[in-house]
Amino acid sequence: MIRRLPKAKIVTLFITYGCNLNCVYCFEQYKDARKKMPLELAKDIILKEFEVIRESNINDAMKIDLFGGEPLLNFSFIREFCEWLWAQDIEIPYIIYATTNGTLLDAEKQEWFRMHKDDFVLVMSVDGDSAMQLENRGCRVEQLPMEFAHELWPDQALKMTISSNTLPDLSEGIISLRKKGYLVESRLAQGESWKAGDDAIYKRELIKIAEFYLQNPNYLPGSLFTRYYGEVLHDNVPLKFCGTGTNMVAYDVEGKKYPCHMFAPLVLGVDAREEIAKIDFHDPNELVDDSCKRCKMFRICPSCLGFNYFKRGDVRKRDKSMCGLLFAEAQVISAFQIEYYMKKKENLLEEEKVKLKAALRTYKLLADS
C-alpha cells in the first residue's frame, strides 16, 4: 500500500457521532456518542466500494477516511476494522487515515499506531500556539502528542482551522509550528462570522508568512502557499474544487450514503438524501450561482458545496462574507509564488513552471479587477 494515490476514491465512514471537544467553528450540530457504526456494516460497505473501483475507469485506488466526531472515541472499531482489512487479499491500492484532535492518543493507542504507521496515517488538528488552540478548541497544545505524530508521519501536515478570533495571530501560530519542524495545512473556517476588516487582517498575516518562506528557503511552504491556480489558464477547466458526489462518498453510522460528510445527518440533523439526489454534482457549471459567474475570482474561488447547502440550503450559494478574504488570499499567494519560483528559475521543475505561469495569470487577473 502507498500513501500517494492520485486517482483514489475517498470513502468516508462515520464511525462515531461522538466528540470530546466542542470547537467554536464545529459544523457537526447533532453529536451523539451513543451512535457508532457497526463493524460488520463497515466491512460490507468497504468490500462493495472495492468492487465499484474494480469496475471503474476513473479510480484505481481508495482512501478510507475513518471519521467522527472524534474517531479515537471508537478506537476499538479502528483496530478491529483495520486488522480485518489488512488480512484480506485486496489487490487495489489503498490507505486508511483519520483526523484526530489528539487528546485521546494515549500510550496504548500510540503503541498500536506505531506498529502500523506504514498502513495508517493519523492527521492531527492543531490550530496554532497554545492560546490559539485554547481559543478554538478548549485545550492546550501541550496536551497533544504532536512529537509522536510527527515522528511516525513526518510528511503529514498538521491541520489548522482559522477562526475569526485566531486570525490576528495566524502568522505567529504557523511560523512557530514550522520552526519546530511541523508542516501546517491551514484553511479558513467555513460558516464563521467573518467581520468587516478581517480581509485586511488576513492579508497582513499571509504577507508575514510569505516573507518568512522567502527569507527562509529551507522551510518548505505549506500547501496553501503552493496551491495551483491552473483554473485560470483554460476556460474549460471545471469549477468544482473537490470530489463531492463524484470522487467522494460518505456513509453515516447506519450505512446511508451521501455525497460527502457535510450532507450527513450529523451535520444537517435530517436525512436529506431525497433532496440531495436532485443535484447534479457532475456538472460544475450548475454548482455556481449566476452572481458568482460574473466575478473574476469565480474560477479560483474554492467553495464548499456541503457548507453552502448546510448554511443556505443551496450548493450554489456561497458565503459572500468570505469574498474579501479569498480575494486577499489569492492576491498574496500568487504574488508569493511569482517571487518564490523566480528566485530559482534556473532550476524549476516542469510542475513548478506550470504553477509559475498560473500564478502570473492569476496575479494579473486580480490586479486588473
VOGU-3710 file (C-alpha; in Angstrom, 3 decimals, decimal comma):
1> mirrlpkaki> 0,000/0,000/0,000  1,143/3,536/-0,731  0,153/6,950/0,575  0,145/9,000/-2,623  -2,871/7,802/-4,554  -3,744/10,492/-7,131  -6,625/8,558/-8,699  -8,065/7,362/-5,417  -11,711/7,480/-4,468  -12,314/8,890/-0,989
11> vtlfitygcn> -14,652/6,725/1,072  -15,626/8,244/4,416  -17,059/6,117/7,207  -18,680/7,887/10,161  -17,523/5,519/12,876  -18,898/7,640/15,722  -21,135/10,666/16,183  -19,454/11,496/19,477  -16,704/14,005/20,271  -14,939/15,029/23,476
21> lncvycfeqy> -14,396/18,646/22,361  -16,705/21,418/21,188  -14,684/23,580/18,795  -16,011/27,078/18,155  -16,391/26,534/14,396  -17,687/22,955/14,512  -20,350/22,200/11,887  -21,453/18,927/13,463  -24,572/20,106/15,246  -26,037/16,728/16,170
31> kdarkkmple> -23,300/14,860/18,042  -24,340/11,743/19,906  -21,720/9,455/21,483  -24,237/6,601/21,541  -24,250/6,378/17,749  -21,460/4,247/16,279  -21,072/2,318/13,042  -21,311/-1,469/13,463  -18,141/-3,252/12,395  -19,916/-5,703/10,083
41> lakdiilkef> -21,660/-2,848/8,306  -18,312/-1,138/7,677  -16,831/-4,344/6,262  -19,756/-4,738/3,874  -19,533/-1,127/2,697  -15,804/-1,250/2,017  -15,913/-4,541/0,118  -18,685/-3,143/-2,094  -16,679/0,041/-2,682  -13,679/-2,014/-3,781
51> eviresnind> -15,974/-3,724/-6,292  -17,044/-0,312/-7,597  -13,400/0,644/-8,132  -12,652/-2,642/-9,908  -15,346/-1,749/-12,437  -14,332/1,913/-12,649  -12,342/3,591/-15,412  -11,879/6,670/-13,234  -10,438/5,402/-9,942  -7,769/2,779/-9,347
61> amkidlfgge> -7,205/3,228/-5,599  -9,046/4,089/-2,397  -8,532/6,415/0,553  -10,558/5,232/3,536  -11,352/8,046/5,957  -12,450/6,900/9,425  -14,388/9,956/10,502  -16,182/11,353/13,536  -16,907/13,141/15,729  -13,622/12,201/17,265
71> pllnfsfire> -12,687/8,832/15,742  -10,436/7,808/18,646  -13,566/7,594/20,806  -14,172/4,397/18,842  -10,605/3,123/18,806  -11,698/-0,498/19,229  -13,518/-0,190/15,892  -10,412/1,298/14,222  -8,231/-1,544/15,456  -10,639/-4,347/14,537
81> fcewlwaqdi> -11,604/-2,884/11,171  -8,025/-2,230/10,107  -6,675/-5,590/11,204  -9,553/-7,288/9,381  -8,935/-5,307/6,182  -5,169/-5,847/6,245  -5,826/-9,594/6,436  -7,909/-9,513/3,227  -6,482/-10,204/-0,217  -7,119/-6,756/-1,730
91> eipyiiyatt> -5,211/-6,031/-4,949  -6,382/-2,415/-5,183  -4,001/0,103/-3,545  -5,496/1,845/-0,522  -4,615/3,771/2,585  -6,567/4,251/5,807  -6,449/7,524/7,683  -8,276/9,506/10,331  -8,224/13,074/11,612  -7,997/13,444/15,382
101> ngtlldaekq> -7,872/16,250/17,927  -5,111/14,220/19,612  -6,386/14,495/23,173  -7,215/10,762/23,413  -3,978/9,486/21,889  -2,753/7,631/24,982  0,117/5,130/25,282  -1,970/2,124/24,245  -3,175/3,788/21,064  0,283/5,164/20,307
111> ewfrmhkddf> 1,764/1,670/20,516  -0,812/0,325/18,045  -0,320/3,185/15,577  3,442/2,814/15,794  3,102/-0,841/14,788  1,011/0,137/11,745  2,500/3,501/10,762  3,110/2,361/7,169  -0,514/1,334/6,659  -2,338/4,078/8,539
121> vlvmsvdgds> -1,991/7,878/8,626  -3,223/9,871/11,596  -3,813/13,560/10,840  -3,709/15,804/13,888  -5,729/19,004/14,167  -3,749/21,820/15,785  -4,862/25,437/15,484  -1,618/27,244/16,275  0,085/28,078/19,550  -1,396/27,211/22,927
131> amqlenrgcr> -3,507/30,362/23,153  -4,975/29,830/19,671  -5,664/26,167/20,436  -7,405/27,112/23,677  -9,482/29,766/21,911  -10,711/27,447/19,174  -10,730/24,010/20,777  -10,722/24,454/24,539  -7,478/22,547/25,081  -3,802/23,428/25,044
141> veqlpmefah> -1,103/22,388/22,592  0,920/20,978/25,487  -1,767/18,296/25,910  -1,207/16,930/22,409  1,348/14,235/21,449  2,475/16,228/18,404  6,017/14,898/18,504  4,718/11,332/18,355  2,600/12,075/15,274  5,484/13,909/13,610
151> elwpdqalkm> 7,879/11,057/14,320  5,587/8,496/12,670  4,339/10,640/9,788  6,868/13,469/9,244  5,444/14,372/5,837  1,904/14,722/7,148  0,894/18,312/7,868  -0,947/19,438/10,951  -4,458/20,557/10,114  -5,107/24,161/11,206
161> tissntlpdl> -8,515/25,818/11,056  -8,546/29,613/11,212  -11,335/31,300/13,159  -12,080/34,997/13,307  -10,674/35,080/16,848  -7,340/33,452/15,956  -6,942/35,268/12,631  -4,800/38,132/14,069  -2,255/35,584/15,360  -2,166/33,407/12,237
171> segiislrkk> 1,399/34,160/11,147  2,794/33,690/14,647  0,935/30,401/15,005  2,103/28,963/11,682  5,689/30,198/11,907  6,114/28,878/15,453  4,949/25,423/14,344  7,150/25,498/11,240  10,204/26,396/13,327  9,521/23,296/15,407
181> gylvesrlaq> 9,656/21,220/12,248  5,933/20,661/11,700  4,251/21,077/8,339  0,997/23,044/8,547  -2,053/22,992/6,307  -4,237/25,989/7,175  -7,694/26,948/5,985  -10,373/29,473/6,856  -13,252/28,125/8,930  -16,387/27,711/6,842
191> geswkagdda> -19,524/29,230/8,351  -17,527/31,569/10,593  -18,961/35,006/11,381  -16,355/36,967/9,453  -16,327/40,681/10,257  -15,567/43,805/8,250  -11,809/44,256/8,235  -10,983/40,565/8,594  -9,827/40,518/4,968  -7,190/43,185/5,735
201> iykrelikia> -6,011/41,228/8,792  -5,832/38,013/6,763  -3,823/39,744/4,043  -1,413/41,181/6,614  -0,879/37,777/8,223  -0,419/35,992/4,893  2,190/38,543/3,836  4,122/37,845/7,048  4,049/34,122/6,330  5,088/34,684/2,713
211> efylqnpnyl> 8,018/36,834/3,838  9,069/34,106/6,267  9,169/31,489/3,498  11,026/33,821/1,137  13,618/34,716/3,774  13,959/31,113/4,995  14,114/28,897/1,903  14,975/25,840/3,999  11,354/25,777/5,170  9,073/24,355/2,505
221> pgslftryyg> 5,921/26,462/2,060  2,664/24,936/3,242  0,067/23,597/0,820  -1,856/26,877/0,857  1,184/28,724/-0,492  1,886/26,139/-3,180  -1,696/25,955/-4,378  -2,037/25,541/-8,144  -4,130/28,287/-9,762  -4,360/26,413/-13,050
231> evlhdnvplk> -8,094/27,041/-13,328  -7,326/30,469/-14,788  -5,320/29,029/-17,693  -8,152/27,306/-19,546  -11,777/28,346/-19,904  -12,958/24,749/-19,973  -11,419/23,778/-16,624  -14,165/22,510/-14,264  -15,154/24,864/-11,457  -15,518/22,126/-8,851
241> fcgtgtnmva> -12,854/22,081/-6,147  -13,468/18,709/-4,527  -14,837/15,253/-5,260  -18,225/15,746/-3,582  -20,744/13,466/-5,234  -18,274/12,297/-7,890  -14,958/11,094/-6,460  -16,070/11,114/-2,859  -18,729/9,303/-0,845  -19,646/9,222/2,849
251> ydvegkkypc> -21,577/6,657/4,876  -23,264/7,563/8,146  -23,399/5,268/11,165  -26,415/3,492/9,672  -24,726/2,929/6,312  -26,709/5,570/4,432  -24,781/7,062/1,526  -24,117/10,786/0,999  -22,051/12,892/-1,473  -19,630/13,846/1,324
261> hmfaplvlgv> -19,582/14,116/5,109  -21,188/17,585/5,060  -24,510/16,166/3,843  -24,840/13,575/6,631  -27,433/13,785/9,435  -24,668/14,531/11,956  -24,393/17,912/10,216  -27,884/18,554/8,843  -29,926/16,848/11,537  -32,135/15,158/8,929
271> dareeiakid> -31,820/12,597/6,174  -31,806/14,848/3,102  -30,867/12,206/0,538  -34,068/12,645/-1,490  -33,435/16,360/-1,932  -29,691/15,920/-2,490  -30,350/13,346/-5,226  -31,716/16,177/-7,400  -28,286/17,855/-7,513  -26,055/17,057/-10,494
281> fhdpnelvdd> -22,580/17,045/-8,967  -21,069/16,079/-12,338  -21,905/19,428/-13,965  -19,679/22,068/-12,331  -21,405/24,925/-14,115  -24,652/24,006/-12,346  -22,909/24,305/-8,980  -22,176/28,040/-9,254  -24,642/30,864/-8,661  -25,092/33,262/-11,589
291> sckrckmfri> -23,920/36,197/-9,481  -20,594/34,430/-8,868  -20,114/33,656/-12,571  -19,714/37,388/-13,170  -16,814/37,608/-10,705  -13,222/37,330/-11,944  -12,443/35,211/-8,895  -15,011/32,508/-9,525  -12,629/30,070/-11,261  -10,134/30,251/-8,409
301> cpsclgfnyf> -12,565/30,744/-5,522  -12,783/27,474/-3,539  -16,329/26,808/-2,439  -17,553/24,068/-0,109  -20,734/22,731/-1,689  -21,690/20,920/1,501  -21,365/24,039/3,610  -23,346/26,036/1,077  -26,162/23,512/1,408  -25,834/23,321/5,200
311> krgdvrkrdk> -25,943/27,097/5,741  -28,032/28,352/2,814  -29,916/25,308/1,541  -28,338/25,545/-1,910  -24,952/24,198/-3,055  -24,608/27,203/-5,375  -24,983/29,863/-2,695  -21,506/30,762/-1,474  -20,636/32,605/1,707  -20,255/36,181/0,468
321> smcgllfaea> -18,699/37,230/3,784  -15,606/35,279/2,681  -15,179/37,052/-0,664  -12,716/39,647/0,611  -10,655/37,074/2,481  -10,409/34,730/-0,503  -9,507/37,643/-2,793  -6,721/38,684/-0,402  -5,561/35,062/-0,201  -5,278/34,712/-3,987
331> qvisafqiey> -3,507/38,078/-4,274  -0,851/37,300/-1,678  -0,262/33,709/-2,696  0,004/34,372/-6,441  2,467/37,206/-5,721  4,418/34,935/-3,392  4,605/32,149/-5,967  5,925/34,510/-8,624  8,757/35,693/-6,375  9,394/32,222/-4,921
341> ymkkkenlle> 9,676/30,455/-8,284  11,556/33,289/-9,991  14,241/33,060/-7,300  15,099/29,581/-8,565  14,020/29,987/-12,188  17,131/28,240/-13,497  16,252/25,034/-11,657  12,476/24,888/-11,862  10,760/21,552/-12,255  8,165/21,287/-15,023
351> eekvklkaal> 5,401/21,273/-12,417  6,782/24,480/-10,908  6,949/26,160/-14,321  3,254/25,477/-14,797  2,494/26,844/-11,321  4,505/29,973/-12,106  2,567/30,531/-15,315  -0,736/30,150/-13,447  0,434/32,497/-10,673  1,388/35,189/-13,208
361> rtykllads> -2,013/34,906/-14,859  -3,808/34,993/-11,506  -1,883/37,996/-10,248  -2,623/39,955/-13,426  -6,289/38,944/-13,311  -6,690/40,216/-9,755  -4,626/43,352/-10,385  -6,998/44,257/-13,219  -10,072/43,743/-11,025
//
